[in-house]
Amino acid sequence: MEKKKGVFLNFLLSISFIVFLVHFLVKNLISEYIPFINDSFHLIFFIYLILISPQFFRFSSKILFVLFLFVFIYFLWIFNDQNKPGAFLFHFKNAYHVIVSVIFGLNFSYIFLFHSGFSRSILMKYLAIFSVIIILGTFSYYFFYLDLNFLSQKNILLTSDLGNLYQGVGRSISFCSIILAFSTIFFPLKLASLFIGFLLVANYKSIGAILGIFLAFIITLTRFSRKNISQFFLIVFLFSIPLFIINYLEINLLGNLIESFDLANERIGKKVGGHEIRLQVFEKALQLWTENSYNFLFGVGPVNFGCGMRDCDEGFFFYTHNIFLTFVVYFGLFGFLFCFIVLKGLFLSIKEFLFSRNYQLKLFGVLMIFFFILANIGGDFSGNRNFWAFLTIIFCLSPYITNIEAKNHNFIQYSNMAFLKNEIHFN
């Protein structure tokens, strides 16, 4: 019975994991209700864990305290912004995504560590399979969506519909490609999926998407070719084919990467009512923060900052596009506490996860670093939900690195029983 429950949990959690990663992809291409259903599942499961296992609260108490502190400080600014149109909805959206992301990380970590019927290797296989489905499904969508005479016109993957779609699509492909790079799925299927992912992302003018797909290529190259020189050349050859196709289709990959910076700056310029680029936005944010002693100590606040950057009558509130600057400008000196937490999570992901002997932990470390980079080049709190989730996972799993690396299943089973008997205490 326990084994069947574990298999079911593997399947359920892997689907939830993928949906969470590709939240904006499924929202834009499949159904806007799927992310909501996934979020509801984690909220309900979180309440279930609290009710059936008081020890779960001990396991998560420190993270829940930090989350409570963040939400409390964040919502303090509602009293300053309540007269501005759309302010409450803006606050609620940001707080909601952070809360759900942290809860997702807690639920995932708890099952990953303490459910005796749960198999991590099966989880990774499921994640790889669903990643293949996402990549091939996205490609199929574009293939059938485009005009069938695309080959004669040399415009495969070059229509404005693809280039202008929401940025989450390109990043979702990159997330799935990184998961595939760490997986042990059937090797030709893995390379074929990465090959197609490369083609999809090559024309996509997104810094994060292009960065992610090259990161997946490097991981694949280093992970599967250290002991086999023929495999090394096979991977290099297969990944060079998209470059020839890109050249044939007259896609300027380097130009797209450069243009992605220009497009981002252009979007920012339009939103703030001028021609500001990101560095100038950073400079303005620092000016607002140091404008007076009150702002310096307690911050400007999310909506006040947005309105300080442009007219906010329409309910749009601008953000800094940098996670550290966001904390400091929004919360003042209190923001440095959250900056320290983020830096500690980054340090753990590099020191203990990136160089771990366990490939699952390596995957979590790489994804954490990847999402950290994305959080510092764009997005607000709600747009970086994957970052909050993996920051939580890193903190939850780090105390158990040694046991996970040793594949000590007795530890996992003992921990689960001891949890129920209230024999394990978390300090």
MOKAQUI-V840344 format. One line per field, one symbol per residue. phi: phi as a letter, one per 20 degrees, with the letter a starting at -180 (. if undefined). psi: psi as a letter, one per 40 degrees, with the letter a starting at -180 (. if undefined). burial: I if it has 24 or more other ideal C-beta (glycine too) atoms within 12 Angstrom, else O. A space follows every 50 residues. Layout:
BEGIN
phi = ???
psi = ???
burial = ???
END
This chain:
BEGIN
phi = .ffffffffgfffffffffffdgffffeddbfefgfffffgfffffffff fecgffffgdfffffffffffffffgfffedfeegmfffffffffgffff fffgfffffffgedefeedfffgfffgfffffffffffffgffeffffef ffeldfmdfffffdfgffffffffgffffffeedfgggffffffgfffff egeeecfffffffffffffffefdcfdcfffgffffffeeggffffffem eeffffffffffffffffgffenbcfdffffgfffffffefbffffedne ngfffgffeafdfenecfcembffffgfffdmfffffffffffffffffe fddfdfeefffgfffffffffffffdcrndfffdffffffffffffegfd ggffffleffffffffffgfemddcde
psi = dddddddddddddddddddddfdddddddchedddddddddddddddddd degddddddeddddddddddddddededddedehhedddddddddddddd dddddddddddddehdehhddddddddddddddddddddddddddihefd ddeffheeiddddeiieddddddddddddddeifihdddddddddddddd ddehghdddddddddddddddddeedehddddddddddedddddddddef hgdddddddddddddddddddeeafiiddddddddddddedidddddeid iddddddddihfdeehhiiefhddddddddebdddddddddddddddddd ddddeiehddddddddddddddddeeeiiaddefddddddddddddddee dddddefgddddddddddddefehhh.
burial = OOOOOIOOIIOIIIIIIIIIIIIIIIIIIOOOOIIOOIIOIIIOIIOOIO OOIOIIOOIIOOIIOIIOOIIOIIIIIIOIIOOIOOIIOIIOIIIIIIII IIIIIIIIIIIIIIIIOIIIOIIIIIIIIIIIIIIIIIIOIIOOOOOOOO OOOOOIIIOOOIIOIIIIIIIIIIIIIIIIIIIOIOOOOIIIIIIIIIII IIIIIIIIIIIIIIIIIIIIIOIIIOOOOOOOOOIOOIIOOIOOIIOOOO IOIOOIIOOIIOIIIOOIOOIIOOOIOIOOIIOIIOOIIOOOOOIOOOII IIIIIIIIIIOIOOOIIIIIIIIIIIIIIIIIOIIOOIIOIIOOIIOIIO OIIIOIOIIIIIIIIIIIIIIIIIIIIIIIIIIIIIIIIIIIIIIIIIOI IOOIOOOOOOOIOOIIOOIOOOOOOIO
END
